[in-house]
Amino acid sequence: MIDRTLGHYRILEKIGAGGMGVVYRAFDQRLERDVAMKTLPPGVLADDAARRRFRNEALTLSKLNHPNIEAVYDFDTQDGVDFLIMELIPGITLGEKLAGRSLPEKEMLDLAAQLAQGLIAAHEAGIVHRDLKPANIRITPDGRLKILDFGLAKLLRPGADLAHAETLTETKTVAGTLPYMPPEQLRAEAVDARTDIFAAGIVLYEMATGRRPFREEIAPRLIDAILHQAPASPRLSNPGLPAELERMILKCLEKAPADRYQSVTEIAVDLRRLERQSESGAAEPPAAAAAPAVAAAAPPRRARVYALFALVMIAVAVAAGLIGLERRQARRVAALVAVLEPAAAAGRLDEVSQRIETSGLTLEDLGPLAAKVAGAISIASDPPGADVTATRVSPVATLAQRPAIRLGRTPLAGRRLVAGEYLIRLAAPAGDPLELLATIEAGKELRLARSLPSEGLARVDEGAPFRIGRHEVTNAEFLKFVAAGGYRDAALWPAGTPLAKLVDRTGVPGPRHWSGGAPAPDKGPHPVTGVTWFEAAAYARWSGKDLPTADQWWRAALGSTGGVFPWGRDVRTAELRANFGLAGSQPVGSHPAGVSPFGCYDMAGNVREWLRDPAPDGKRRIVVGGSWQDPSYMFERSHEEAYDPAFASDAIGFRVVK
């Protein structure tokens, strides 16, 4: 496999192997970066249907953009080899870091908090890991935790976790997934987020003690222990462990899912409280730290003298430690400011942002310099309570690899960021997430108010409000219309529709580029093309919606920003922000850096779109926006075109409004 090329990825070296496949370091020759390539075990994806399901799930995983989750970039097949392309993460696994040893309390709490944040993000997206263990957690050299192989247990073994457990237990020593399975997974019952909570409890137990809670070597005994035996108290192995942390670990390991934490958010809240107690010194002292016996046995007056002397020495030590800590912190800040000031003066704010992030310091630590490089953002959402993250956009080419900064929940007031452009993401407990671009200016506050999307539609509040598709109608969505008999329901079709002529390559009713009444297997998430205006209008009516007017489409694309493109006036990065690549359509939503002010994807690039409006001649229908086969300037309104409503093209699709 070494020195082989799959797709546009050149394999460099093997870096790992396991039940999920073999992992290689590879070079992405298109984006010129190193990536991790995981080749799947032969026969796992037995046919095209399985491959389509896997591709759809991999697409879902690719949208898990979180600093504590390994990013999934791509999935492809070549020469019978199915492979995933993922983020290449330096460092070691948590299993290698532990190696049978417990972690210091502060480090454990920090890693546990990062693990919780990654799980929260995934669970909010509806994805359960199902195979969480130290080997699937990586620690980078700067201490960042990354969860690996998210969702792959489900993708590679749908509905077969117990069978996998039996495979693992054929040898005497169990070293795979089985020791981390909760009872319901062993019994092949339904799994949910609480499945990951049980596995996370085992991971926390190992970080606290250096050992697993269920340590039987023989598989049947191990299964019995997980199903029926209570884990030993972690404080038996680590007497210095805070009692509250032990309580949290054991609550994660309850046999019945209803008795565990019901969400990882609850764990994160308890971890934050424990961290604050630990930092303030309020945490429960270890039982072994009792007063020395000599003091207890000493005469009362001497005991008081000993106690007073001990208190004085402790106070001196604490004061000295605090003074030393403050001095070290002051030196770090001074050194960082000395580097940042010339960068800020030269306007290199991307460098300023990156250096602050890697330093571990915050804007608040920088004193007067912060006012020169930072602005603020306030966000209100309807409904409120959305979780807000921000990812710095520049440089656009590496946006997908950049970690998101969690800002809090809406309503969000005055959160400071280094000036520049950010991709803001609002994720509500229910409903669709909203992504939009925001530019922060130094010394100024940006105020945003947005309604969150629902039913795949973004809300445009400027002028007469309406809701419009966040993306073009996809092949998968249009297939539902076809399967529901849409081409046979005359009530859906505008007058004058030449229905007999609206057939695919095989003569079956459907878009011109389909075959056998269905799109190509890998085109489900792509926008449907090869449709006439008649077909777009019929689909819109079938879905209870309509095609947008020109006024609605352009308001959704540009709002009142005065921008030339949905993202503003930046022409230089147009081909990175939208699909103008001359290589065909791409899955909808592939270019978040080109999102419109209201959270609509691909309004520039990908495919042009039919509008409801007739042309001035009253016969033709208007098409707007640029497509994958156009130069970027074709997006501009002056390049609107009109076609016969029976015309179809592989560069024209549509979206709907309500």
DALIN-V871237 format. One record per residue. N is the residue number from 0. OMEGA is omega in whole degrees, -180 to 180 (NA if undefined). Layout:
n omega
N OMEGA
N OMEGA
This chain:
n omega
0 -179
1 -178
2 178
3 177
4 174
5 -175
6 176
7 180
8 178
9 -177
10 -176
11 -178
12 176
13 -178
14 179
15 178
16 179
17 -179
18 -179
19 -179
20 180
21 -179
22 178
23 164
24 -177
25 -180
26 177
27 -175
28 179
29 -179
30 175
31 178
32 174
33 179
34 172
35 177
36 176
37 176
38 -175
39 180
40 -180
41 176
42 -180
43 176
44 -167
45 -177
46 -178
47 179
48 178
49 -180
50 177
51 178
52 -180
53 -180
54 -180
55 178
56 179
57 177
58 177
59 179
60 -177
61 -180
62 176
63 -178
64 -177
65 -176
66 -180
67 178
68 176
69 -177
70 173
71 -175
72 -167
73 172
74 -178
75 179
76 175
77 177
78 179
79 180
80 174
81 -177
82 175
83 175
84 -175
85 177
86 175
87 -172
88 176
89 175
90 -177
91 176
92 177
93 177
94 178
95 -179
96 -178
97 179
98 177
99 -179
100 174
101 179
102 172
103 -174
104 -177
105 -180
106 179
107 -180
108 179
109 -180
110 179
111 179
112 178
113 177
114 -180
115 -179
116 178
117 179
118 178
119 -179
120 -179
121 -179
122 177
123 177
124 178
125 -177
126 177
127 -176
128 178
129 -180
130 -177
131 -180
132 -178
133 179
134 179
135 177
136 -178
137 179
138 -179
139 -180
140 179
141 173
142 178
143 178
144 178
145 176
146 -177
147 171
148 -177
149 176
150 -175
151 177
152 178
153 -175
154 -174
155 -179
156 -177
157 177
158 -174
159 -178
160 -178
161 177
162 178
163 179
164 -180
165 177
166 -178
167 -173
168 179
169 176
170 -175
171 -176
172 179
173 -178
174 -175
175 -173
176 -171
177 -177
178 -177
179 -179
180 174
181 -178
182 -176
183 178
184 177
185 -180
186 179
187 176
188 180
189 179
190 177
191 -176
192 -179
193 172
194 177
195 -180
196 177
197 180
198 177
199 177
200 178
201 178
202 178
203 178
204 179
205 178
206 -177
207 -172
208 -174
209 -177
210 174
211 180
212 179
213 -166
214 -179
215 -177
216 -176
217 -172
218 -179
219 179
220 179
221 179
222 179
223 180
224 -180
225 -176
226 -166
227 -172
228 176
229 178
230 177
231 178
232 178
233 -177
234 172
235 178
236 -177
237 -176
238 -180
239 -178
240 178
241 -179
242 -179
243 179
244 175
245 179
246 -180
247 -178
248 -178
249 176
250 176
251 -172
252 176
253 -177
254 -178
255 179
256 -178
257 -179
258 180
259 164
260 -178
261 175
262 178
263 176
264 178
265 177
266 -179
267 179
268 179
269 178
270 179
271 179
272 -180
273 177
274 179
275 178
276 -179
277 -179
278 -179
279 -179
280 -176
281 -178
282 -178
283 178
284 178
285 -179
286 -177
287 -175
288 178
289 -180
290 -179
291 -179
292 -178
293 180
294 -179
295 -177
296 -176
297 176
298 -175
299 -176
300 -180
301 179
302 179
303 179
304 178
305 -178
306 180
307 180
308 180
309 180
310 179
311 -179
312 178
313 -180
314 179
315 -179
316 179
317 -180
318 179
319 178
320 179
321 179
322 179
323 179
324 180
325 180
326 179
327 179
328 180
329 179
330 178
331 -179
332 -179
333 180
334 -180
335 -180
336 180
337 178
338 -174
339 -174
340 178
341 178
342 179
343 -180
344 180
345 179
346 -179
347 -173
348 174
349 177
350 178
351 -179
352 -178
353 -179
354 178
355 -179
356 -177
357 -179
358 -174
359 177
360 -179
361 176
362 -178
363 180
364 -169
365 177
366 -176
367 -179
368 -178
369 -179
370 -179
371 -173
372 -171
373 169
374 -177
375 176
376 174
377 -175
378 170
379 180
380 175
381 1
382 178
383 177
384 179
385 176
386 -173
387 171
388 180
389 177
390 -180
391 -172
392 -174
393 -4
394 -172
395 -174
396 -178
397 -179
398 -175
399 -179
400 -174
401 -179
402 176
403 177
404 178
405 -176
406 -178
407 -180
408 178
409 0
410 -177
411 -175
412 168
413 178
414 -174
415 177
416 173
417 -176
418 180
419 -178
420 -179
421 168
422 -178
423 179
424 177
425 -179
426 180
427 177
428 177
429 180
430 -176
431 172
432 177
433 174
434 176
435 -179
436 179
437 178
438 -180
439 177
440 -179
441 177
442 -179
443 177
444 176
445 179
446 -180
447 173
448 -177
449 170
450 -179
451 -179
452 172
453 180
454 179
455 -177
456 175
457 -179
458 176
459 -174
460 -180
461 -176
462 178
463 -173
464 175
465 176
466 -175
467 -179
468 177
469 177
470 177
471 174
472 -176
473 174
474 -179
475 179
476 -180
477 179
478 178
479 177
480 180
481 -178
482 180
483 179
484 -177
485 -179
486 -179
487 -177
488 -175
489 -178
490 -178
491 -166
492 177
493 178
494 178
495 -179
496 178
497 -172
498 -177
499 -177
500 -175
501 -177
502 -180
503 -175
504 -178
505 178
506 179
507 178
508 -180
509 179
510 -172
511 -172
512 176
513 174
514 179
515 179
516 -179
517 177
518 174
519 -173
520 -176
521 -175
522 -179
523 -179
524 177
525 176
526 176
527 177
528 -177
529 178
530 176
531 174
532 179
533 -179
534 177
535 -179
536 180
537 177
538 -179
539 -180
540 179
541 -178
542 -180
543 -177
544 -179
545 170
546 -179
547 168
548 178
549 180
550 -180
551 -176
552 -177
553 175
554 178
555 -177
556 -171
557 -175
558 178
559 -175
560 -175
561 -179
562 176
563 179
564 177
565 -179
566 180
567 -176
568 -176
569 180
570 -173
571 -178
572 -175
573 -177
574 173
575 -177
576 -177
577 -177
578 172
579 -166
580 178
581 -177
582 -180
583 -179
584 176
585 176
586 -178
587 179
588 -177
589 -175
590 -179
591 179
592 177
593 -176
594 -178
595 -179
596 -179
597 176
598 177
599 -178
600 168
601 175
602 168
603 -180
604 -177
605 176
606 172
607 -171
608 175
609 173
610 176
611 -170
612 170
613 174
614 180
615 -180
616 178
617 -176
618 -178
619 179
620 -171
621 175
622 -176
623 176
624 176
625 -180
626 -180
627 -177
628 -176
629 165
630 -172
631 -177
632 179
633 176
634 -171
635 -173
636 -180
637 -179
638 172
639 178
640 179
641 -179
642 172
643 -177
644 177
645 -180
646 177
647 -178
648 177
649 176
650 -180
651 175
652 179
653 168
654 -173
655 176
656 176
657 NA
